Structure formats: C-alpha cells, structure tokens
Amino acid sequence: MHLSEILTHLGEERGQYYNAVSPPVIQTSNFTFSSLGEFRQAFTNELTHHIYSRGNNPTVAILRQKLAALEGAEDALVFASGMGAISAAILANVEAGGHVVCVESPYSWARALLRDYLPRFGVTTTFVDGREMANIGNAIRDNTTLLYLESPNSLTFELQDIRACAELARHRGITTILDNSYSSPVFQRPLSMGIDIVVHSGTKYLNGHSDVVMGVLCASKAIVLRIFEREYMTLGGILPPHDAALAIRGLRTLELRMHRSNESALKIARYLGGHPKVAKVLHPLLPSFPQYELATKQMEGAGGLFSIYLKADSLEKAEAFYNNLEHFLLAVSWGGHESLVLPSAAFYNIPGKADPAMPWNLVRLYIGLEDPDWLLEGLEKGLAHV
C-alpha cells in the first residue's frame, strides 16, 4: 500500500461518520448491544469488537490500523507511553527462570525494567555490545527466550545487524523485539528483516507535535492477540481516544516531517563535522560513523537526531555552550516540530543519573522543522563560548 494511502485514508470509513474528512473522537467508555446474542458474540474477541474502551475503541482502532500498515505488520496495539509498549512486549516473552539478551545501551527505562525490575521475578538479563554478532551469540543461554534490540539507539546510535540478529534468534527459538523509534517506519522496517515485534515511542516522530505521550507495538495477529488478552487488558496501559485522534492528525505529515528533519540534520551534522569547537560528530549516515555501511544497508534515512562531542576542556565551558545557545530548547525527548538539545552536563554528578555513556561534553541535538541555517546561527552563538 502506498505511504500516502496509509497516512491519509487507511481505516477512515468516512461514510460511517457523515463523510467528515477527519475521524471523530469516540469519547466513550462503554458500548451497548441490541440483543443478548450480539453481546455474547462480542465477547468471543474483544480485540475486534467494541465492548469497553479499555480494550477496543473506534478512534484508537483507526490509529492501530495505520501503524500496523506503516510497519508492514498484521496488527498493532497502542499504549499510553513508549514504556507501556516496551513493558508489554518484554513481559509477554519472559518467565521465571528465563534469560534475556539485550544491547548494552537501550532506552534508560527499558534498561531499568530488565536490570532492576525483572530480577525480582527470577528473570535475568545479559547486556552486550550489539555491534558485534559474536557478542550476541556468546550471550545466549539454554534458557534465553528474548533478544531485545534498539537499532540505532537514541544517544550514541550503535546499530545491530538486524537481519543477522533475526536469523540467529529464529534458529535458537528466541523472540526478537526491536525499538524502531529512532528511524520510524519511514526509514526502517525491521519486520521485513525478520524481527518478531517492533516497538516505538510514538511520542516522537509518529505523533510529531509534542502533545501526546504514546507507545506502539507492531507484530503478527497471533502475537498481538496474545499480548492484548494478557498484558494489554490486564495492565491497562491504554491510549485514550482523544490522544489517538491527535496521533492520527500527526501521521498526516509523517513522511514530510521525517524527510525535512533528515535533510536538515545531515546539513547541520556535516557543518559541525568541520567545526573547530567540535571534537566529533555521531550521525549514522555520515561516512565518518563507524557503522556507516550497515546504516546505509538497513536505513533509508536517519531523521533529526545526532550527537556531538564539544572540544571543551572544562565543565564550565560546556555549560557556557548551553547557556548561550539560541533557537534550541533544552529538553528531553525529540521528534516534534521544535529543535532540542539534551545536555549531558545536566546529569553530571547527580546520584543515580550519572552514565558513562553521557560524559559532560556530549551533546545530543534534535533537528526539527525550522530553517537549518537559522538553527546553525543559534548553535554558533553557543559554540563561540566553548
């Protein structure tokens, strides 16, 4: 199906709601039935019938259909946060006494779930450098049930060979999950490379307007139904219909936004690569990136997220960069219309927040939809003080 068809029309049965261009927000908790037989039939599959909005809501269902098609999946579920989707996917594929292999630098809260929470229930995790397949293969045990990937991650952008990981896991009877938030389905489709479950922080590119927190899980119908009947319905991490409507609105411009951010970020990254105040640029689609060949093989673009290392010989000079920067907002997250800077220096010397992967001279930039030359002017204001 053409991308434009998915984003603009798929799932929108306009004849059912007065031929309105935009689908309505079905803001209801409950649904009624005209007969006992109809009521009974609905309970044969709550995933496909409207009974109670904790399970299936018409506005949410439109969004699910679009997201599944974007990833080339048979079905999808949406959650109230990215961690809702990640947690459901992981919990659905572990059990007491089991073992997980995970890349060493996933999203911090995914790491916390695997490292700190699941051991309480007898599930252990080995974190490995996923840039080398041998590390993944050597970490697999007889009780390994899950391989958790994030390619690229959202700070230093290490990749895994997705096809090789999927083939290895399938051969060993291991389920694979991959967080595809960085690339979005516009630029990377892991299910087509053999991954079992794709998850997203839909808060980022998929919604794209910094006004919805959302998680996405895409997989086969069998996997989605199993997670729906257990983790989704039991834990209740639903996305409300109003947020689903906002996300449908955001998807209209997904392709345009992704290409704009991608092109602008590459322009700025190339410029900063030759800047005397920048020690290093980390961008998967720059030839200087260590995994550039793999990135170009797996990804059709990289969106707006990349990092730089400042040539700053003191924390004070790094702080001066942030305090004199213009046209960027200091904030976490990414994927909206606005350009952002995540200052690693903000976590420096904070107990429980320090991370060796985030030295104080590391700066994560997100390039939004603004004029890239205007953004460069703002960066130069900060770099002049380094």
C-alpha positions as CSV (number, residue, x, y, z in Angstrom):
1,M,0.0,0.0,0.0
2,H,1.3,3.5,-0.9
3,L,2.5,5.5,2.1
4,S,0.2,8.4,1.2
5,E,-2.8,6.0,1.2
6,I,-1.9,4.8,4.7
7,L,-1.4,8.2,6.2
8,T,-4.4,9.9,4.6
9,H,-7.1,7.3,4.1
10,L,-6.5,3.9,5.5
11,G,-9.0,2.9,8.2
12,E,-11.1,6.0,7.7
13,E,-14.6,4.8,6.8
14,R,-15.9,8.3,6.3
15,G,-19.4,7.1,5.3
16,Q,-19.9,5.9,8.8
17,Y,-19.4,9.4,10.3
18,Y,-21.2,11.9,8.0
19,N,-18.4,11.9,5.4
20,A,-16.2,14.0,7.7
21,V,-12.6,14.4,6.5
22,S,-11.2,13.9,10.0
23,P,-12.4,10.9,12.0
24,P,-14.4,11.7,15.1
25,V,-13.2,11.2,18.7
26,I,-15.4,8.4,20.1
27,Q,-15.1,9.6,23.6
28,T,-17.0,6.9,25.4
29,S,-16.0,4.3,28.0
30,N,-18.8,1.8,27.1
31,F,-20.7,0.4,24.2
32,T,-24.2,-1.1,24.1
33,F,-25.8,-4.1,22.3
34,S,-29.2,-4.6,20.7
35,S,-29.5,-8.3,21.8
36,L,-28.0,-10.9,24.1
37,G,-26.7,-12.8,21.1
38,E,-24.9,-9.7,19.8
39,F,-23.5,-9.1,23.3
40,R,-22.3,-12.7,23.6
41,Q,-20.7,-12.6,20.1
42,A,-18.7,-9.6,21.0
43,F,-17.0,-11.4,23.9
44,T,-15.6,-14.0,21.5
45,N,-12.9,-11.5,20.6
46,E,-12.6,-8.2,22.4
47,L,-9.8,-7.1,20.1
48,T,-12.1,-6.8,17.2
49,H,-15.4,-5.8,18.9
50,H,-16.3,-2.7,20.7
51,I,-17.3,-3.5,24.3
52,Y,-15.3,-1.2,26.6
53,S,-12.7,1.4,25.6
54,R,-10.0,-0.2,27.8
55,G,-9.9,-2.9,25.1
56,N,-11.1,-1.5,21.7
57,N,-12.2,2.0,20.8
58,P,-13.1,3.0,17.2
59,T,-10.8,6.1,17.1
60,V,-7.9,4.1,18.6
61,A,-8.7,1.3,16.1
62,I,-8.1,3.6,13.1
63,L,-4.7,4.6,14.5
64,R,-3.8,0.9,15.1
65,Q,-4.6,0.0,11.5
66,K,-2.4,2.8,10.2
67,L,0.5,2.0,12.4
68,A,0.4,-1.7,11.5
69,A,0.4,-0.9,7.8
70,L,3.3,1.6,8.2
71,E,5.5,-1.2,9.8
72,G,4.2,-3.9,7.4
73,A,2.6,-5.7,10.4
74,E,-0.6,-7.6,10.6
75,D,-1.8,-5.7,13.6
76,A,-0.7,-3.2,16.2
77,L,-1.5,-2.0,19.7
78,V,-1.1,1.4,21.1
79,F,-0.3,2.3,24.7
80,A,-0.2,5.3,27.0
81,S,3.6,5.6,26.7
82,G,6.5,4.1,24.9
83,M,7.4,2.2,28.1
84,G,3.9,0.8,28.2
85,A,4.5,-0.8,24.8
86,I,8.1,-1.9,25.7
87,S,7.0,-3.4,29.0
88,A,4.1,-5.4,27.5
89,A,6.3,-6.7,24.7
90,I,9.0,-7.8,27.2
91,L,6.7,-9.2,29.9
92,A,4.9,-11.3,27.2
93,N,8.1,-13.1,26.4
94,V,9.7,-13.9,29.7
95,E,9.0,-16.2,32.6
96,A,10.6,-17.0,35.9
97,G,14.0,-18.6,35.5
98,G,14.3,-17.2,32.0
99,H,17.0,-15.1,30.4
100,V,17.2,-12.1,28.1
101,V,20.0,-10.8,25.9
102,C,19.8,-7.0,25.4
103,V,22.0,-4.5,23.7
104,E,24.1,-2.6,26.3
105,S,22.7,0.9,25.7
106,P,18.9,0.7,25.2
107,Y,16.5,3.4,26.3
108,S,17.2,4.0,30.0
109,W,13.8,2.9,31.3
110,A,13.9,-0.3,29.2
111,R,17.3,-1.0,30.8
112,A,15.8,-0.3,34.3
113,L,13.0,-2.8,33.6
114,L,15.4,-5.5,32.6
115,R,18.2,-4.8,35.0
116,D,16.3,-3.7,38.2
117,Y,12.7,-4.9,38.0
118,L,12.6,-8.3,36.3
119,P,15.3,-10.0,38.6
120,R,12.7,-9.7,41.4
121,F,10.7,-12.4,39.5
122,G,13.6,-14.6,38.5
123,V,14.4,-13.2,35.1
124,T,18.0,-12.2,34.3
125,T,19.5,-10.1,31.5
126,T,22.9,-10.1,29.9
127,F,23.7,-6.7,28.3
128,V,26.1,-6.9,25.3
129,D,27.8,-4.7,22.7
130,G,25.4,-5.5,19.9
131,R,27.7,-4.1,17.2
132,E,29.4,-7.5,17.0
133,M,27.2,-10.5,16.3
134,A,29.6,-12.7,18.2
135,N,28.8,-10.9,21.4
136,I,25.1,-11.6,21.0
137,G,25.7,-15.3,20.1
138,N,28.0,-15.8,23.0
139,A,25.5,-14.4,25.5
140,I,22.7,-16.7,24.5
141,R,21.9,-19.5,27.0
142,D,19.7,-22.5,27.0
143,N,17.1,-20.5,28.9
144,T,17.2,-17.4,26.8
145,T,13.7,-16.5,25.5
146,L,14.2,-13.0,24.3
147,L,16.6,-10.8,22.3
148,Y,16.0,-7.1,22.8
149,L,17.4,-4.7,20.2
150,E,17.4,-1.0,19.6
151,S,19.0,0.0,16.3
152,P,20.1,2.7,16.3
153,N,19.9,3.8,20.0
154,S,19.0,7.4,20.7
155,L,22.2,8.7,22.1
156,T,25.3,7.3,20.5
157,F,23.5,5.4,17.7
158,E,25.0,2.0,17.8
159,L,23.4,-0.4,15.3
160,Q,22.9,-4.1,15.2
161,D,22.8,-6.2,12.0
162,I,19.0,-6.7,12.1
163,R,18.8,-9.5,9.6
164,A,21.6,-11.5,11.2
165,C,20.1,-11.0,14.7
166,A,16.7,-12.1,13.5
167,E,18.1,-15.2,11.8
168,L,20.2,-16.2,14.8
169,A,17.2,-15.8,17.2
170,R,14.9,-17.7,14.9
171,H,17.3,-20.6,14.7
172,R,17.5,-20.7,18.5
173,G,13.7,-20.3,19.1
174,I,14.1,-16.9,20.6
175,T,11.7,-14.0,20.2
176,T,13.1,-10.7,18.9
177,I,11.9,-7.2,19.9
178,L,13.4,-4.1,18.3
179,D,12.8,-0.4,19.3
180,N,12.4,1.4,16.0
181,S,11.8,4.9,17.4
182,Y,14.9,6.4,16.0
183,S,14.3,5.7,12.3
184,S,10.5,5.4,12.3
185,P,8.9,3.1,9.7
186,V,9.5,5.8,7.0
187,F,13.2,5.0,7.1
188,Q,13.4,1.4,8.5
189,R,11.1,-1.6,8.7
190,P,12.5,-4.3,10.9
191,L,9.6,-6.7,10.5
192,S,10.6,-7.1,6.8
193,M,14.1,-8.1,8.1
194,G,12.7,-10.9,10.3
195,I,12.1,-9.2,13.7
196,D,9.1,-10.5,15.6
197,I,7.9,-7.4,17.5
198,V,8.6,-3.7,16.7
199,V,8.0,-1.1,19.4
200,H,8.0,2.7,19.3
201,S,7.9,5.7,21.5
202,G,5.0,7.1,19.4
203,T,5.5,10.3,21.4
204,K,8.4,11.0,19.0
205,Y,8.0,11.1,15.2
206,L,4.7,9.2,14.9
207,N,2.8,11.9,16.7
208,G,5.3,14.6,15.9
209,H,3.7,17.5,17.7
210,S,4.9,17.2,21.3
211,D,1.4,17.0,22.7
212,V,0.8,13.2,23.0
213,V,2.7,10.5,25.0
214,M,2.1,7.2,23.2
215,G,3.6,3.7,22.7
216,V,3.2,1.4,19.8
217,L,3.7,-2.4,19.4
218,C,3.5,-4.0,15.9
219,A,3.6,-7.7,15.2
220,S,1.6,-10.6,13.7
221,K,-2.0,-11.1,14.5
222,A,-1.2,-14.0,16.8
223,I,1.3,-12.1,18.8
224,V,-0.9,-9.0,19.1
225,L,-3.9,-11.1,20.2
226,R,-1.8,-12.9,22.8
227,I,-0.4,-9.6,24.3
228,F,-3.9,-8.0,24.1
229,E,-5.5,-10.8,26.1
230,R,-2.8,-10.8,28.8
231,E,-0.6,-7.8,29.3
232,Y,-2.7,-5.2,27.5
233,M,-6.0,-5.9,29.1
234,T,-4.6,-6.9,32.5
235,L,-2.2,-4.0,33.0
236,G,-4.5,-1.4,31.4
237,G,-1.9,0.9,29.7
238,I,-4.4,2.2,27.1
239,L,-4.2,5.2,24.9
240,P,-7.3,7.5,25.3
241,P,-9.3,8.2,22.1
242,H,-8.6,11.9,22.2
243,D,-4.8,11.2,22.1
244,A,-5.4,8.7,19.3
245,A,-7.1,11.4,17.3
246,L,-4.2,13.7,17.8
247,A,-1.8,11.0,16.7
248,I,-3.9,10.4,13.5
249,R,-3.5,14.1,12.8
250,G,0.2,13.8,13.4
251,L,0.6,10.9,11.0
252,R,-0.8,13.0,8.1
253,T,2.6,14.8,7.8
254,L,4.9,12.0,9.0
255,E,6.6,11.5,5.6
256,L,7.1,15.2,5.1
257,R,8.4,15.8,8.6
258,M,10.8,12.8,8.5
259,H,12.4,14.0,5.3
260,R,12.7,17.6,6.4
261,S,14.4,16.6,9.7
262,N,16.6,14.1,8.0
263,E,17.9,16.6,5.4
264,S,18.3,19.5,7.9
265,A,20.1,17.2,10.4
266,L,22.5,16.0,7.7
267,K,23.3,19.5,6.7
268,I,24.0,20.6,10.2
269,A,26.0,17.5,11.1
270,R,28.2,17.9,8.1
271,Y,28.8,21.6,9.0
272,L,29.6,20.7,12.7
273,G,32.0,17.9,11.5
274,G,34.4,20.6,10.3
275,H,33.9,23.0,13.2
276,P,36.9,23.9,15.3
277,K,34.9,23.7,18.5
278,V,33.5,20.2,17.8
279,A,35.7,17.2,18.6
280,K,33.4,14.5,17.0
281,V,30.0,14.1,15.3
282,L,27.9,10.9,15.8
283,H,25.5,10.5,12.9
284,P,24.8,7.1,11.4
285,L,24.6,8.4,7.8
286,L,27.9,10.3,7.9
287,P,30.9,8.3,6.3
288,S,32.9,9.0,9.5
289,F,30.4,7.0,11.6
290,P,32.0,3.5,12.4
291,Q,28.9,1.6,11.3
292,Y,28.1,3.8,8.2
293,E,28.0,0.8,5.8
294,L,25.5,-1.1,7.9
295,A,23.4,2.1,8.4
296,T,23.1,2.6,4.7
297,K,22.2,-1.0,4.2
298,Q,19.4,-1.1,6.8
299,M,18.1,2.5,6.9
300,E,16.8,4.8,4.2
301,G,17.3,7.9,6.4
302,A,18.1,8.9,9.9
303,G,15.6,11.6,11.0
304,G,16.8,14.5,13.0
305,L,18.7,13.0,15.9
306,F,22.5,13.1,16.3
307,S,25.2,13.9,18.9
308,I,28.4,15.8,19.1
309,Y,31.3,16.0,21.5
310,L,32.4,19.5,22.3
311,K,36.1,20.5,22.4
312,A,35.6,21.8,25.9
313,D,38.3,21.4,28.4
314,S,36.1,22.1,31.4
315,L,32.5,21.6,32.5
316,E,32.2,25.4,32.8
317,K,32.8,25.8,29.1
318,A,30.2,23.1,28.3
319,E,27.7,24.9,30.5
320,A,28.6,28.2,28.6
321,F,27.6,26.5,25.4
322,Y,24.2,25.6,26.7
323,N,23.6,29.0,28.4
324,N,24.4,30.9,25.2
325,L,22.8,28.6,22.7
326,E,19.9,30.2,20.7
327,H,17.0,28.8,18.7
328,F,17.1,25.4,20.5
329,L,15.1,24.3,23.6
330,L,16.8,22.5,26.4
331,A,14.7,19.4,26.9
332,V,14.4,15.6,26.9
333,S,12.6,13.7,24.2
334,W,12.6,14.5,20.4
335,G,10.6,14.0,17.2
336,G,8.4,17.1,17.4
337,H,8.4,20.3,15.3
338,E,10.8,22.1,17.6
339,S,14.6,21.6,17.7
340,L,16.0,20.4,21.1
341,V,19.3,19.9,22.9
342,L,19.7,17.3,25.6
343,P,22.6,18.4,27.8
344,S,24.6,15.5,29.2
345,A,26.1,18.0,31.6
346,A,22.7,18.3,33.3
347,F,23.2,14.7,34.7
348,Y,26.8,15.3,35.8
349,N,27.4,14.3,39.4
350,I,23.7,13.6,40.1
351,P,23.4,10.3,42.2
352,G,21.7,7.6,40.2
353,K,21.7,9.6,37.0
354,A,25.4,9.5,36.0
355,D,26.1,7.4,33.0
356,P,29.5,6.6,31.5
357,A,27.9,6.9,28.0
358,M,27.0,10.5,28.8
359,P,30.2,12.5,29.5
360,W,29.6,16.2,30.1
361,N,31.0,17.2,26.7
362,L,28.4,15.0,24.9
363,V,25.6,17.0,23.3
364,R,22.5,15.3,21.8
365,L,20.9,17.5,19.1
366,Y,17.4,17.0,17.7
367,I,16.8,19.0,14.5
368,G,13.1,19.8,14.0
369,L,11.3,21.6,11.2
370,E,12.9,25.1,11.4
371,D,15.2,26.6,8.8
372,P,18.6,24.8,9.2
373,D,20.6,27.9,8.5
374,W,18.7,29.7,11.3
375,L,19.5,26.8,13.6
376,L,23.2,27.0,12.7
377,E,23.1,30.6,13.7
378,G,21.8,29.6,17.1
379,L,24.5,26.9,17.5
380,E,27.2,29.3,16.6
381,K,26.1,31.6,19.5
382,G,26.7,28.7,21.9
383,L,29.9,27.4,20.3
384,A,31.5,30.8,20.5
385,H,31.7,30.3,24.2
386,V,33.3,26.9,24.2
